[in-house]
Structures are given as structure tokens and as C-alpha cells.
Amino acid sequence: MQQQAHTIAQRLLNLYRQAHVIDGGWAAVNKVFITESNDDQVIAELESMPTGKKLVTHINNLRSGKTPMDTIDKDLLPYGGLMSDRKANISLTEDEINQLKHALEEFQPTIDGLNTIRQLTFIQKFGNDWVEDIKSAIAHDKDMISKWKVVAQTDKAYRIWDSAKELLSETLSERNRAQIQADMPEFETYLPMFGDAGNEMLAKLRTFMSSLS
């Protein structure tokens, strides 16, 4: 049970750190915190993790009703709220918007299509946060947002593929098993997008995980 509690706690902490880029924001992740943290061992695991105590306080605030289900106390924001502030200040020039519109019209959900988007000069200035930052910059344009979701999904799929490949290349360990267990919902969502190769990798991950059960 302790290993399962650790896996759930790690997943909740990941959601807490990434809430600023998850569709639905705090209204979506807060429901998960309430549903999945209803075990004392999960809370104990969270308290032992970096920034986990903040999440525990947030969960307690949600349970008591002090914090509404669609928000979070400013003092408990991950990264000190810096990610939220940064997101609010992101913008693109008219020329950049036009370049992006053209690129989205031509986009194909392949690694080559993804690289074409990544290589746009103004995309590169956003570094590793380019997917979330561009989404914020074009949030006012429903058509662009709809097309950008395909780009974001493609990027996520290839990152999930790389993560799965790396885990399978490592030595069997309880740590890896816990990581696979925590990430399995994403593996099951994205790997089938790669057809037979993705399904084969998914099967290997399940075998990898069960071999240490």
C-alpha cells in the first residue's frame, strides 16, 4: 500500500506543479486532489516531498471549504505564482501571428511537422515552455486554439514516446515500476497513436510493471 500511496502522491504533485497548463486549470485539478488524496498514507507521502506540504495545505483548504473548488490561495501557488504571472504577459506581434496561422494551416501531426513549428524563430524564444506560452498568446482566437491543440497533442505524444523508451532501456527497479504505474494513463492515451509500434511499447511497459509485482 505504501508504494501505491507514493505513486498517487507523485501524480498529485505533478498535477499541482502543472496546473497552469492543464485544460480547466484549478477547477479541474482540485477535484482530482479531493478524490485521490483521501488516504492518510497519500498525505503522509506528500508531506515528505519537495513542495508537498503546500499541496497538503491546499487539499485541507479544499476539504474545509476555505478555498473554492475553482481556485487556490495565492500563497500556495506552485513556483510562488511565477508561472501564472509569466503566462499573463505573453504576446505575439502581428507578423508572428500571421506566420503561425500559415504554419498551422500546413501542419501535419508527424515529427517533421512538429519540427517545422519548433524551428519558427519566434517559437524558439519561448524555450521549453513554447507549447503553453503560444497557447496563452493565442487564447483569444478559437480557430487557432483548435489547430494548436493538435500541435500540443502531437508534441505530448512524442514526449510520452521518448519517456517510455527511456524507461524500457533502464534496469528493472521498484522506482521505475512506480514511475510507469504513475504515468500509465498517459501511456495508454498517447502510445496507441503510434499504431502497432506504440501498442507494442505499451505491452512492454505493462510487462515491465507486472514483472516486479
C-alpha positions as a Markdown table, in Angstrom:
| # | Residue | x | y | z |
|---|---|---|---|---|
| 1 | Met | 0.0 | 0.0 | 0.0 |
| 2 | Gln | 2.9 | 2.4 | 0.8 |
| 3 | Gln | 4.2 | 2.1 | -2.8 |
| 4 | Gln | 0.8 | 2.8 | -4.2 |
| 5 | Ala | 0.4 | 5.8 | -1.9 |
| 6 | His | 3.8 | 7.1 | -3.1 |
| 7 | Thr | 2.6 | 6.7 | -6.8 |
| 8 | Ile | -0.6 | 8.6 | -6.2 |
| 9 | Ala | 1.2 | 11.3 | -4.2 |
| 10 | Gln | 3.7 | 11.8 | -7.0 |
| 11 | Arg | 0.9 | 12.1 | -9.6 |
| 12 | Leu | -0.9 | 14.7 | -7.5 |
| 13 | Leu | 2.3 | 16.7 | -7.0 |
| 14 | Asn | 2.8 | 16.6 | -10.8 |
| 15 | Leu | -0.7 | 17.9 | -11.3 |
| 16 | Tyr | -0.1 | 20.6 | -8.7 |
| 17 | Arg | 3.1 | 21.8 | -10.5 |
| 18 | Gln | 1.5 | 21.8 | -13.9 |
| 19 | Ala | -2.0 | 23.1 | -13.1 |
| 20 | His | -1.2 | 26.3 | -15.0 |
| 21 | Val | -1.1 | 24.5 | -18.4 |
| 22 | Ile | -3.9 | 21.9 | -17.8 |
| 23 | Asp | -7.2 | 22.5 | -19.5 |
| 24 | Gly | -9.7 | 23.6 | -16.9 |
| 25 | Gly | -7.0 | 24.8 | -14.6 |
| 26 | Trp | -7.6 | 24.6 | -10.8 |
| 27 | Ala | -11.3 | 23.8 | -11.2 |
| 28 | Ala | -10.2 | 20.5 | -12.9 |
| 29 | Val | -7.2 | 19.5 | -10.8 |
| 30 | Asn | -8.8 | 20.4 | -7.4 |
| 31 | Lys | -11.4 | 17.7 | -8.0 |
| 32 | Val | -8.6 | 15.2 | -8.5 |
| 33 | Phe | -6.9 | 16.3 | -5.3 |
| 34 | Ile | -10.0 | 15.7 | -3.3 |
| 35 | Thr | -10.8 | 12.4 | -4.9 |
| 36 | Glu | -7.4 | 10.8 | -4.8 |
| 37 | Ser | -5.9 | 12.1 | -1.6 |
| 38 | Asn | -8.5 | 10.6 | 0.7 |
| 39 | Asp | -5.9 | 8.2 | 2.3 |
| 40 | Asp | -3.7 | 9.2 | 5.2 |
| 41 | Gln | -0.7 | 7.5 | 3.6 |
| 42 | Val | -1.0 | 9.6 | 0.5 |
| 43 | Ile | -1.0 | 12.8 | 2.6 |
| 44 | Ala | 2.0 | 11.5 | 4.6 |
| 45 | Glu | 3.9 | 10.8 | 1.3 |
| 46 | Leu | 3.0 | 14.3 | 0.0 |
| 47 | Glu | 4.4 | 15.9 | 3.2 |
| 48 | Ser | 7.7 | 14.2 | 2.7 |
| 49 | Met | 8.1 | 15.5 | -0.9 |
| 50 | Pro | 9.5 | 18.9 | -2.0 |
| 51 | Thr | 6.7 | 21.5 | -2.1 |
| 52 | Gly | 4.4 | 18.7 | -1.0 |
| 53 | Lys | 3.5 | 20.5 | 2.3 |
| 54 | Lys | 2.0 | 23.3 | 0.2 |
| 55 | Leu | -0.2 | 20.9 | -1.6 |
| 56 | Val | -1.3 | 19.3 | 1.6 |
| 57 | Thr | -2.3 | 22.7 | 3.0 |
| 58 | His | -4.2 | 23.3 | -0.3 |
| 59 | Ile | -6.0 | 20.0 | -0.1 |
| 60 | Asn | -7.0 | 20.7 | 3.6 |
| 61 | Asn | -8.3 | 24.1 | 2.5 |
| 62 | Leu | -10.4 | 22.5 | -0.2 |
| 63 | Arg | -11.8 | 19.9 | 2.2 |
| 64 | Ser | -12.8 | 22.5 | 4.7 |
| 65 | Gly | -14.4 | 24.8 | 2.2 |
| 66 | Lys | -11.9 | 27.6 | 2.9 |
| 67 | Thr | -10.8 | 27.6 | -0.7 |
| 68 | Pro | -13.4 | 27.3 | -3.5 |
| 69 | Met | -13.1 | 24.4 | -5.9 |
| 70 | Asp | -12.1 | 26.6 | -8.8 |
| 71 | Thr | -9.1 | 28.4 | -7.2 |
| 72 | Ile | -6.1 | 28.3 | -4.9 |
| 73 | Asp | -4.7 | 30.5 | -2.2 |
| 74 | Lys | -2.1 | 32.9 | -3.7 |
| 75 | Asp | 0.4 | 31.9 | -1.0 |
| 76 | Leu | 0.1 | 28.3 | -2.0 |
| 77 | Leu | 0.7 | 28.7 | -5.8 |
| 78 | Pro | 3.5 | 26.4 | -7.1 |
| 79 | Tyr | 6.7 | 28.3 | -8.1 |
| 80 | Gly | 5.5 | 31.2 | -6.0 |
| 81 | Gly | 2.9 | 32.1 | -8.7 |
| 82 | Leu | 5.7 | 33.0 | -11.2 |
| 83 | Met | 4.3 | 30.7 | -13.9 |
| 84 | Ser | 0.9 | 32.4 | -13.7 |
| 85 | Asp | 2.4 | 35.9 | -13.9 |
| 86 | Arg | 4.5 | 34.9 | -16.8 |
| 87 | Lys | 1.6 | 33.5 | -18.7 |
| 88 | Ala | -0.4 | 36.7 | -18.4 |
| 89 | Asn | 2.4 | 38.7 | -20.1 |
| 90 | Ile | 2.9 | 36.6 | -23.2 |
| 91 | Ser | 2.1 | 38.1 | -26.6 |
| 92 | Leu | 2.9 | 37.8 | -30.3 |
| 93 | Thr | 3.4 | 40.5 | -32.9 |
| 94 | Glu | 1.0 | 40.7 | -35.9 |
| 95 | Asp | 3.7 | 39.3 | -38.2 |
| 96 | Glu | 4.3 | 36.4 | -35.8 |
| 97 | Ile | 0.6 | 35.7 | -35.7 |
| 98 | Asn | 0.4 | 35.6 | -39.5 |
| 99 | Gln | 3.4 | 33.2 | -39.6 |
| 100 | Leu | 1.8 | 30.9 | -37.0 |
| 101 | Lys | -1.5 | 30.9 | -38.9 |
| 102 | His | 0.3 | 29.8 | -42.1 |
| 103 | Ala | 2.2 | 27.1 | -40.2 |
| 104 | Leu | -0.9 | 25.8 | -38.6 |
| 105 | Glu | -2.7 | 25.6 | -42.0 |
| 106 | Glu | 0.2 | 23.4 | -43.2 |
| 107 | Phe | 0.8 | 21.4 | -40.0 |
| 108 | Gln | 0.8 | 17.6 | -40.2 |
| 109 | Pro | 0.9 | 15.5 | -36.9 |
| 110 | Thr | 4.3 | 14.0 | -37.5 |
| 111 | Ile | 7.8 | 14.6 | -36.1 |
| 112 | Asp | 8.6 | 16.6 | -39.3 |
| 113 | Gly | 5.5 | 18.7 | -38.9 |
| 114 | Leu | 6.4 | 19.3 | -35.3 |
| 115 | Asn | 10.0 | 20.3 | -36.1 |
| 116 | Thr | 8.7 | 22.8 | -38.7 |
| 117 | Ile | 6.7 | 24.5 | -35.9 |
| 118 | Arg | 9.6 | 24.3 | -33.4 |
| 119 | Gln | 12.0 | 25.9 | -35.9 |
| 120 | Leu | 10.0 | 29.1 | -36.3 |
| 121 | Thr | 12.2 | 31.9 | -34.9 |
| 122 | Phe | 9.6 | 33.3 | -32.6 |
| 123 | Ile | 8.7 | 29.9 | -31.2 |
| 124 | Gln | 12.3 | 29.2 | -30.2 |
| 125 | Lys | 12.4 | 32.3 | -27.9 |
| 126 | Phe | 9.9 | 30.6 | -25.6 |
| 127 | Gly | 12.3 | 27.7 | -24.9 |
| 128 | Asn | 10.8 | 24.5 | -23.3 |
| 129 | Asp | 7.6 | 26.3 | -22.4 |
| 130 | Trp | 6.7 | 27.0 | -26.1 |
| 131 | Val | 3.5 | 24.9 | -26.2 |
| 132 | Glu | 1.9 | 26.5 | -23.2 |
| 133 | Asp | 3.2 | 30.0 | -24.0 |
| 134 | Ile | 1.8 | 30.0 | -27.5 |
| 135 | Lys | -1.5 | 28.7 | -26.3 |
| 136 | Ser | -1.7 | 31.6 | -23.9 |
| 137 | Ala | -0.8 | 34.1 | -26.6 |
| 138 | Ile | -3.5 | 32.9 | -29.0 |
| 139 | Ala | -6.2 | 32.2 | -26.4 |
| 140 | His | -8.4 | 34.9 | -27.9 |
| 141 | Asp | -8.6 | 33.1 | -31.3 |
| 142 | Lys | -10.8 | 30.0 | -31.2 |
| 143 | Asp | -9.8 | 28.8 | -34.7 |
| 144 | Met | -6.0 | 29.0 | -33.9 |
| 145 | Ile | -6.5 | 27.4 | -30.5 |
| 146 | Ser | -8.4 | 24.5 | -32.1 |
| 147 | Lys | -5.5 | 23.9 | -34.5 |
| 148 | Trp | -2.9 | 24.5 | -31.8 |
| 149 | Lys | -4.4 | 21.7 | -29.7 |
| 150 | Val | -3.3 | 19.3 | -32.5 |
| 151 | Val | 0.2 | 20.6 | -32.3 |
| 152 | Ala | 0.2 | 20.3 | -28.5 |
| 153 | Gln | -1.2 | 16.7 | -28.6 |
| 154 | Thr | 1.5 | 15.7 | -31.2 |
| 155 | Asp | 4.3 | 17.2 | -29.0 |
| 156 | Lys | 2.9 | 15.4 | -26.0 |
| 157 | Ala | 2.7 | 12.1 | -27.8 |
| 158 | Tyr | 6.3 | 12.2 | -28.9 |
| 159 | Arg | 7.5 | 13.2 | -25.4 |
| 160 | Ile | 5.5 | 10.3 | -24.0 |
| 161 | Trp | 7.1 | 8.0 | -26.5 |
| 162 | Asp | 10.6 | 9.2 | -25.5 |
| 163 | Ser | 9.7 | 8.8 | -21.8 |
| 164 | Ala | 8.5 | 5.2 | -22.4 |
| 165 | Lys | 11.6 | 4.3 | -24.5 |
| 166 | Glu | 13.9 | 5.7 | -21.8 |
| 167 | Leu | 12.1 | 3.7 | -19.0 |
| 168 | Leu | 12.3 | 0.5 | -21.0 |
| 169 | Ser | 16.0 | 1.0 | -21.6 |
| 170 | Glu | 16.8 | 1.1 | -17.9 |
| 171 | Thr | 17.4 | -1.7 | -15.4 |
| 172 | Leu | 14.3 | -3.1 | -13.7 |
| 173 | Ser | 13.7 | -1.4 | -10.4 |
| 174 | Glu | 10.9 | -0.5 | -8.0 |
| 175 | Arg | 11.4 | 3.2 | -8.8 |
| 176 | Asn | 10.9 | 2.6 | -12.5 |
| 177 | Arg | 7.9 | 0.4 | -11.8 |
| 178 | Ala | 6.3 | 3.2 | -9.7 |
| 179 | Gln | 7.0 | 5.7 | -12.4 |
| 180 | Ile | 5.4 | 3.5 | -15.1 |
| 181 | Gln | 2.4 | 3.0 | -12.8 |
| 182 | Ala | 2.0 | 6.7 | -12.2 |
| 183 | Asp | 2.3 | 7.5 | -15.9 |
| 184 | Met | 0.3 | 4.6 | -17.3 |
| 185 | Pro | -2.8 | 6.7 | -18.0 |
| 186 | Glu | -0.8 | 8.9 | -20.3 |
| 187 | Phe | 1.0 | 5.9 | -21.9 |
| 188 | Glu | -2.4 | 4.3 | -22.6 |
| 189 | Thr | -3.7 | 7.6 | -24.1 |
| 190 | Tyr | -0.8 | 8.5 | -26.3 |
| 191 | Leu | 1.2 | 5.4 | -27.3 |
| 192 | Pro | -1.7 | 3.9 | -29.4 |
| 193 | Met | -1.4 | 7.0 | -31.6 |
| 194 | Phe | 1.8 | 5.4 | -33.0 |
| 195 | Gly | -0.1 | 2.3 | -34.3 |
| 196 | Asp | 1.5 | -1.1 | -33.9 |
| 197 | Ala | 4.8 | 0.2 | -32.6 |
| 198 | Gly | 3.0 | 2.2 | -29.9 |
| 199 | Asn | 0.8 | -0.8 | -28.9 |
| 200 | Glu | 3.9 | -3.0 | -28.7 |
| 201 | Met | 5.7 | -0.5 | -26.5 |
| 202 | Leu | 2.6 | -0.3 | -24.3 |
| 203 | Ala | 2.6 | -4.0 | -23.9 |
| 204 | Lys | 6.3 | -4.0 | -22.9 |
| 205 | Leu | 5.6 | -1.4 | -20.3 |
| 206 | Arg | 2.8 | -3.4 | -18.8 |
| 207 | Thr | 5.0 | -6.5 | -18.7 |
| 208 | Phe | 7.8 | -4.4 | -17.2 |
| 209 | Met | 5.5 | -3.2 | -14.5 |
| 210 | Ser | 3.9 | -6.6 | -13.7 |
| 211 | Ser | 7.3 | -8.4 | -13.6 |
| 212 | Leu | 8.0 | -6.6 | -10.2 |
| 213 | Ser | 4.6 | -7.1 | -8.7 |
